Amino acid sequence: MAAALMRLAVAVTCALMLASASQGLEVGYYKKTCPRVEHIVRAEVKKFVYKNAGIGAGLIRLLFHDCFVQGCDGSVLLDPTPANPQPEKLSPPNFPSLRGFEVIDAAKDAVEKACPGTVSCADIVAFAARDAAYFLSRFYLKIDMPAGRLDGRVSNASEALDNLPPPFFNVTELVDTFAAKGLDTEDMVVLSGAHTVGRAHCSSFVPDRLAGPSDIDAGFASALRRRCPADPAPGNDPTVNQDLVTPNAFDNQYYKDVLAHKVLFTSDAALLTAPETAKMVRDNAYIPGWWEDKFKAAFVKMSRVEVKTGKQGEIRKNCRVVNHGHPHGHY
């Protein structure tokens, strides 16, 4: 009897821990309070992505950069203020490369007209990233995105530097950075596949990949050198597609590029340096549908990182500023 009670207590404790870990997020969270919210956000995302596929890549990256700093709480959206002149969006990993803020603004405006004060900016970021993946995958990636996040009131540029993995990390450093957010090695490899879309500034890879010895394919390196000046003038930092084969398609081409040594970042090439991650790269490259299924799960798992609920956050009226009435010390 005592053993049975102990097992029950352990089971209840585990269930409570799981419930706490998911922070009460649920699919269809707004079905009663704002039933059209996901349709509204998707319509706005579609408008922008069909004009410029790069905005879609930016929205996917926006969620990643939001979730890794202060959790998925819209903190990356906050503009500088006199009280906080250096928020996350002005940190080197985010500025000037992070994009998609105007899509979130447009979606928030449309949602506020339909359901004032109901939907958090953090949830809009998650929905928009999900929808960008849907459109860029040519409607293949259909992700059930849970909601119920609240918006945070803290945004600090130094935290972005501390928490976001830089492009020169090795595989051990990447695994550790993701583990700190509750994401495992496979999540890291699968989420790295988002580098199949989007562009990168020459300055983010030239010093590590082109200036000295590296495993980069010689022909690919030559093409990059033609695009990226060796001694750039101030303000001259061109961008190149991360995937030259299918640059606007959210697909598994990234893993084929990794195997061909045709990737921009040291952190991409690093996936081949450990047997475990190298096998994951091969599986994602060669097994049809494998990466897409894994990505759906890892993307949702990332969207649950350290979300704010209850009194930890708020629902911002304007995604760029905390609601009026909170002490400046919060932000």
LINBEL-V214675 format. One record per backbone hydrogen bond with DSSP energy under -1.0 kcal/mol. CO is the residue of the C=O (numbers start at 1). NH is the residue of the N-H. If there is no record, write none. Layout:
# LINBEL-V214675
((CO NH) (CO NH))
This chain:
# LINBEL-V214675
((1 5) (2 6) (3 7) (4 8) (5 9) (6 10) (7 11) (8 12) (9 13) (10 14) (11 15) (12 16) (13 17) (14 18) (15 19) (16 20) (17 21) (18 22) (19 24) (22 25) (26 29) (26 147) (28 31) (30 34) (34 37) (36 40) (37 41) (38 42) (39 43) (40 44) (41 45) (42 46) (43 47) (44 48) (45 49) (46 50) (48 52) (52 55) (53 57) (54 58) (55 59) (56 60) (57 61) (58 62) (59 63) (60 64) (61 65) (62 66) (63 67) (64 68) (66 69) (71 73) (73 152) (74 77) (84 81) (86 157) (87 90) (88 91) (91 94) (91 95) (94 98) (100 104) (101 105) (102 106) (103 107) (104 108) (105 109) (106 110) (107 111) (108 112) (109 113) (110 114) (111 115) (115 118) (120 124) (121 125) (122 126) (123 127) (124 128) (125 129) (126 130) (127 131) (128 132) (129 133) (130 134) (131 135) (132 136) (133 137) (134 139) (135 138) (136 250) (140 142) (147 26) (151 314) (156 159) (156 160) (157 161) (158 162) (159 163) (160 164) (166 169) (167 267) (170 174) (171 175) (172 176) (173 177) (174 178) (175 179) (176 180) (178 181) (178 183) (179 182) (184 188) (185 189) (186 190) (187 191) (188 192) (191 194) (192 195) (193 196) (194 197) (198 242) (200 240) (201 204) (202 205) (202 206) (205 209) (206 210) (206 211) (217 221) (218 222) (219 223) (220 224) (221 225) (222 226) (224 228) (233 236) (238 202) (240 200) (246 249) (249 251) (252 255) (253 257) (254 258) (255 259) (256 260) (257 262) (258 261) (261 217) (265 269) (266 270) (268 271) (269 272) (270 273) (274 278) (275 279) (276 280) (277 281) (278 282) (279 283) (280 284) (281 285) (282 286) (283 287) (287 290) (289 293) (290 294) (291 295) (292 296) (293 297) (294 298) (295 299) (296 300) (297 301) (298 302) (299 303) (301 304) (302 305) (304 307) (305 72) (308 150) (309 312) (314 151) (318 321) (320 79) (323 326) (327 330) (328 331))
